[in-house]
């Protein structure tokens, strides 16, 4: 049987796209490969044009723990990121439920006003947030890192769009069974919004885990430093130790990569389903 010319051309076009995407993926992963290999070099070879170290210095990773309290900084980052994620999911889901499932005067106008805050650069509100933290006595505390990030217009928008894709008939059926609005939120909307909530969880956790500027402004006590701020030690007190810096960054990035690999299915579905309705 003679092959269909259109089908053959379609396969060739698909192969070209796959090759192009593979090439782009390789280009994107090169900086990560360089970082891992540099973290295994001696300091004298960091500036070398050779990517592969002459001797793999696995002791660089052990030395990181002797130079800085890596475990402490790592725990602080996880603690802050976990609490911010938890609070953002709660506040965003409650606000999204109100904006998508409840009817009240001026709801859409308030939502547009709330959404307009996304147009403000984060640096614009830094001074205001810092003054509020001073008045509350939360400067140089982990609580001061968490509270300003507990609310997000982006999370509210993402979950609202997702909740709008859930048929209203589910709410009506629950109300006929005597369920309150609170019960509908907990037992109907939240379980059906799981992909969107997981997507928001990933975005929020990763974003706050690698947050640098706000912890740098807020923290004074080295025991409370988060990991991005703590990594500055490699370029300050002990001079430039690029090989140790790359080893530390590798250890800090790997958990995020593992998290994304296991949850990417929920992340993609949450983003896709969240854009069904406007």
WOJOZI-V560460 format. One record per residue. RES is the residue in three letters. PSI is psi in radians with two decimals (none if undefined). BURIAL is # if it has 16 or more other ideal C-beta (glycine too) atoms within 10 Angstrom, else .. Layout:
[[RES/PSI/BURIAL] [RES/PSI/BURIAL]]
This chain:
[[UNK/2.47/.] [UNK/2.35/.] [UNK/2.53/.] [UNK/2.08/.] [UNK/-0.67/.] [UNK/-0.66/.] [UNK/-0.69/.] [UNK/-0.72/.] [UNK/-0.64/.] [UNK/-0.69/.] [UNK/-0.70/.] [UNK/-0.73/.] [UNK/-0.70/.] [UNK/-0.67/.] [UNK/-0.67/.] [UNK/-0.75/.] [UNK/-0.71/.] [UNK/-0.70/.] [UNK/-0.71/.] [UNK/-0.78/.] [UNK/-0.65/.] [UNK/-0.70/.] [UNK/-0.76/.] [UNK/-0.69/.] [UNK/-0.69/.] [UNK/-0.72/.] [UNK/-0.70/.] [UNK/-0.53/.] [UNK/-0.23/.] [UNK/-0.78/.] [UNK/-0.63/.] [UNK/-0.71/.] [UNK/-0.75/.] [UNK/-0.71/.] [UNK/-0.79/.] [UNK/-0.77/.] [UNK/-0.67/#] [UNK/-0.59/#] [UNK/-0.18/#] [UNK/0.11/#] [UNK/2.74/#] [UNK/2.76/.] [UNK/-0.60/.] [UNK/-0.32/.] [UNK/0.05/#] [UNK/-0.71/#] [UNK/0.04/.] [UNK/2.63/.] [UNK/-0.27/.] [UNK/2.21/.] [UNK/-0.65/.] [UNK/2.15/.] [UNK/2.61/#] [UNK/-0.61/.] [UNK/2.25/.] [UNK/1.93/.] [UNK/1.49/#] [UNK/-0.33/.] [UNK/-0.21/.] [UNK/-0.67/#] [UNK/-0.65/#] [UNK/-0.62/.] [UNK/-0.51/.] [UNK/-0.72/#] [UNK/-0.39/.] [UNK/-0.36/.] [UNK/-0.77/.] [UNK/2.72/#] [UNK/1.26/#] [UNK/-0.77/#] [UNK/-0.69/.] [UNK/-0.83/#] [UNK/-0.70/#] [UNK/-0.75/#] [UNK/-0.73/.] [UNK/-0.73/#] [UNK/-0.78/#] [UNK/-0.72/#] [UNK/-0.86/.] [UNK/-0.80/#] [UNK/-0.70/#] [UNK/-0.76/.] [UNK/-0.71/#] [UNK/-0.74/#] [UNK/-0.80/#] [UNK/-0.83/.] [UNK/-0.67/#] [UNK/-0.68/#] [UNK/-0.73/#] [UNK/-0.93/.] [UNK/-0.67/.] [UNK/-0.70/#] [UNK/-0.67/#] [UNK/-0.79/.] [UNK/-0.72/#] [UNK/-0.67/#] [UNK/-0.72/#] [UNK/-0.73/#] [UNK/-0.33/#] [UNK/-0.52/#] [UNK/-0.32/#] [UNK/2.61/.] [UNK/2.10/.] [UNK/2.67/.] [UNK/2.30/.] [UNK/0.29/.] [UNK/-0.87/.] [UNK/-0.62/.] [UNK/-0.71/.] [UNK/-0.69/.] [UNK/-0.75/#] [UNK/-0.68/.] [UNK/-0.74/.] [UNK/-0.71/#] [UNK/-0.50/.] [UNK/-0.34/.] [UNK/-0.30/.] [UNK/-0.35/.] [UNK/-0.22/.] [UNK/2.20/.] [UNK/2.55/.] [UNK/-0.56/.] [UNK/-0.39/.] [UNK/-0.61/.] [UNK/0.05/.] [UNK/-0.82/.] [UNK/-0.75/.] [UNK/-0.83/.] [UNK/-0.66/#] [UNK/-0.72/.] [UNK/-0.68/.] [UNK/-0.73/.] [UNK/-0.61/#] [UNK/-0.80/.] [UNK/-0.56/.] [UNK/-0.09/.] [UNK/0.56/.] [UNK/0.17/#] [UNK/2.47/.] [UNK/0.64/.] [UNK/2.68/#] [UNK/-0.50/#] [UNK/-0.65/.] [UNK/-0.42/#] [UNK/-0.53/#] [UNK/-0.84/#] [UNK/-0.83/#] [UNK/-0.37/#] [UNK/0.13/#] [UNK/-0.20/.] [UNK/2.42/#] [UNK/2.27/#] [UNK/-0.57/#] [UNK/-0.79/#] [UNK/-0.69/#] [UNK/-0.76/#] [UNK/-0.78/#] [UNK/-0.84/#] [UNK/-0.56/#] [UNK/-0.81/#] [UNK/-0.64/#] [UNK/-0.76/#] [UNK/-0.49/#] [UNK/-0.39/#] [UNK/-0.15/.] [UNK/2.21/#] [UNK/2.42/.] [UNK/-0.38/.] [UNK/-0.45/.] [UNK/-0.73/.] [UNK/-0.78/#] [UNK/-0.70/.] [UNK/-0.68/.] [UNK/-0.68/#] [UNK/-0.63/.] [UNK/-0.46/.] [UNK/0.05/.] [UNK/0.25/.] [UNK/2.43/#] [UNK/3.00/.] [UNK/-0.67/.] [UNK/-0.72/.] [UNK/-0.64/.] [UNK/-0.73/#] [UNK/-0.80/#] [UNK/-0.76/.] [UNK/-0.29/.] [UNK/-1.02/#] [UNK/-0.82/#] [UNK/-0.83/#] [UNK/-0.66/.] [UNK/-0.31/.] [UNK/0.24/#] [UNK/-0.80/.] [UNK/-0.72/#] [UNK/-0.67/#] [UNK/-0.70/#] [UNK/-0.71/#] [UNK/-0.79/#] [UNK/-0.67/#] [UNK/-0.77/#] [UNK/-0.84/#] [UNK/-0.82/#] [UNK/-0.79/#] [UNK/-0.84/#] [UNK/-0.74/#] [UNK/-0.70/#] [UNK/-0.47/#] [UNK/-0.64/#] [UNK/0.23/.] [UNK/2.37/#] [UNK/-0.86/.] [UNK/-0.84/.] [UNK/-0.79/#] [UNK/-0.60/#] [UNK/-0.64/.] [UNK/-0.70/#] [UNK/-0.60/#] [UNK/2.47/#] [UNK/-0.71/.] [UNK/2.17/.] [UNK/-0.45/.] [UNK/-0.34/.] [UNK/0.03/#] [UNK/2.47/#] [UNK/2.96/#] [UNK/-0.79/#] [UNK/-0.64/#] [UNK/-0.69/#] [UNK/-0.48/#] [UNK/-0.24/#] [UNK/-0.35/.] [UNK/-0.52/#] [UNK/-0.23/#] [UNK/0.33/.] [UNK/-1.40/.] [UNK/-0.58/.] [UNK/0.28/.] [UNK/-2.95/.] [UNK/2.02/.] [UNK/1.26/#] [UNK/-0.64/.] [UNK/-0.68/#] [UNK/-0.63/#] [UNK/-0.79/#] [UNK/-0.63/#] [UNK/-0.74/#] [UNK/-0.73/#] [UNK/-0.67/#] [UNK/-0.78/#] [UNK/-0.56/#] [UNK/-0.47/#] [UNK/-0.60/.] [UNK/-0.76/.] [UNK/-0.61/.] [UNK/-0.64/.] [UNK/-0.77/.] [UNK/-0.74/.] [UNK/-0.75/#] [UNK/-0.70/.] [UNK/-0.73/.] [UNK/-0.45/.] [UNK/0.15/#] [UNK/-0.55/.] [UNK/-0.75/.] [UNK/-0.61/#] [UNK/-0.83/#] [UNK/-0.78/.] [UNK/-0.61/.] [UNK/-0.69/#] [UNK/-0.73/#] [UNK/-0.85/.] [UNK/-0.48/#] [UNK/-0.26/#] [UNK/0.30/.] [UNK/-0.80/.] [UNK/2.75/.] [UNK/none/.]]
